[in-house]
Amino acid sequence: MSDKENLDERRERIRQEELKNNPTGNVGDAFNRTNNSSLVDLVAGVGWKGAGILILIILLGVMLYLAI
């Protein structure tokens, strides 16, 4: 591990190594991904700004639903 590797990079590196070392688990995850989507994957894919915008949209939707 390098000195400049932060916690998120280390976590992702370990996750990728586990996926490489366990291909049958990876196949099972792929089949069950639609049933068990991961919030971590969603937030990591859109970044912190996208996650904030998503939360705001959800809150606005709930407020509009309750107002009507």
C-alpha positions in Angstrom: 0.0 0.0 0.0 1.4 3.4 -0.9 1.6 6.3 1.5 -0.7 8.4 -0.7 -3.5 5.8 -1.0 -6.5 7.0 1.0 -9.2 4.9 2.7 -11.6 4.8 -0.3 -8.9 3.8 -2.7 -7.7 1.0 -0.4 -11.3 -0.2 0.1 -11.9 -0.3 -3.7 -8.5 -2.1 -4.3 -9.4 -4.8 -1.7 -12.9 -5.1 -3.2 -11.4 -5.6 -6.7 -8.9 -8.2 -5.4 -11.8 -10.1 -3.8 -13.7 -10.1 -7.0 -10.7 -11.5 -8.9 -10.1 -14.2 -6.4 -13.7 -15.4 -6.2 -15.2 -15.6 -9.7 -18.1 -17.8 -8.7 -19.2 -15.3 -6.1 -19.0 -12.6 -8.8 -21.3 -14.6 -11.0 -23.8 -15.0 -8.1 -23.6 -11.3 -7.4 -24.2 -10.5 -11.1 -27.4 -12.6 -11.1 -28.7 -11.1 -7.9 -27.7 -7.5 -8.5 -31.2 -6.5 -9.7 -32.7 -7.9 -6.5 -30.1 -6.6 -4.2 -28.8 -3.3 -5.6 -26.1 -1.7 -3.5 -26.4 1.9 -2.3 -22.6 2.0 -2.1 -22.3 1.3 -5.8 -24.9 4.0 -6.6 -23.3 6.7 -4.5 -19.8 5.8 -5.7 -21.0 6.0 -9.3 -22.6 9.4 -9.1 -20.2 11.1 -6.6 -21.0 13.2 -3.6 -22.6 16.0 -5.7 -24.9 13.6 -7.5 -25.8 11.9 -4.2 -26.7 15.3 -2.8 -28.9 16.2 -5.8 -30.6 12.8 -5.6 -31.4 13.3 -1.9 -32.8 16.8 -2.7 -35.0 15.5 -5.5 -36.3 12.8 -3.2 -37.1 15.3 -0.4 -38.8 17.7 -2.9 -40.9 14.8 -4.2 -42.0 13.8 -0.8 -42.9 17.4 0.1 -44.9 17.8 -3.1 -46.7 14.5 -2.4 -47.6 15.5 1.1 -48.7 19.0 0.0 -51.2 17.7 -2.6 
